[in-house]
Amino acid sequence: MRLFLSTYVNKVDRKGRVSVPAPFRTVLSGQNSSGILTFRSFKHNALDCSGLDRVQEMAAQLDTIPEFSEEYENLAALFADMKTLPLDSEGRIILPEDLLQFVGITDSVAFVGQGKNFQIWEPAAQEAHQEARRQSARASGFTLPTSRPVAPIVGATP
């Protein structure tokens, strides 16, 4: 599986067009997407974005939740808010005015890789958020969980 990695900052033109980073376009094409599926983040002034394969995974997860539950309603709201932003022949998308305003974007966009998906931020807000996350992780002693037991090192003394 290809992943959305790194952060790229690109300019937005006066028509609201912005070039999607080439590595992100490559991942999207591998997900059977000719564009970006996006919705307003519930947690941040950012857009959550992915390709069609990831949205289909989310829909499958929705099917596992009791249909009239609060959790179902919350997740279903993502689909109601979702927009498709097609890629043009030059690899650009047009960000609609309502999304530009929600994120606070004026002249630049930060594309922020998050593995299976990515986010679109106003660059200064993203930098502040990223620094706050680093400080929080550092202060809490956060480490990545291991996916398998770690074998002892041969010859090491306990």
Secondary structure as GFF3:
##gff-version 3
##sequence-region A 1 158
A	DSSP	beta_strand	7	11	.	.	.	ID=ss1
A	DSSP	beta_strand	17	19	.	.	.	ID=ss2
A	DSSP	alpha_helix	22	30	.	.	.	ID=ss3
A	DSSP	beta_strand	35	40	.	.	.	ID=ss4
A	DSSP	beta_strand	47	50	.	.	.	ID=ss5
A	DSSP	alpha_helix	52	62	.	.	.	ID=ss6
A	DSSP	alpha_helix	70	81	.	.	.	ID=ss7
A	DSSP	beta_strand	83	86	.	.	.	ID=ss8
A	DSSP	beta_strand	92	94	.	.	.	ID=ss9
A	DSSP	alpha_helix	97	103	.	.	.	ID=ss10
A	DSSP	beta_strand	108	113	.	.	.	ID=ss11
A	DSSP	beta_strand	118	121	.	.	.	ID=ss12
A	DSSP	alpha_helix	123	140	.	.	.	ID=ss13
###
